[in-house]
Amino acid sequence: MQRKRYPKEFKEQLIQEAAETGNVGQVAKRHEISPKTLYRWISDSKHKAWEYTSSGAKKTAVYVPSPQEF
């Protein structure tokens, strides 16, 4: 079985559609792809955005509770 390749625009369209409907399985079935594939595309899209974020935005501050919180 030969692996299919989909254009980036198609993947982004399906990711957007799944986000709008909130039902990944239904979107995958309508476009005749595996729900697992669509979930992977969604996951990959989130990780790729992380790569292009500036390093300053990725830093997290240490939480120090105030004396009133104790």
Secondary structure, DSSP 8 states (H G I E B T S, - for coil): -------HHHHHHHHHHHHHHS-HHHHHHHTT--HHHHHHHHHHHHHHHHHTS-HHHH--------GGG-
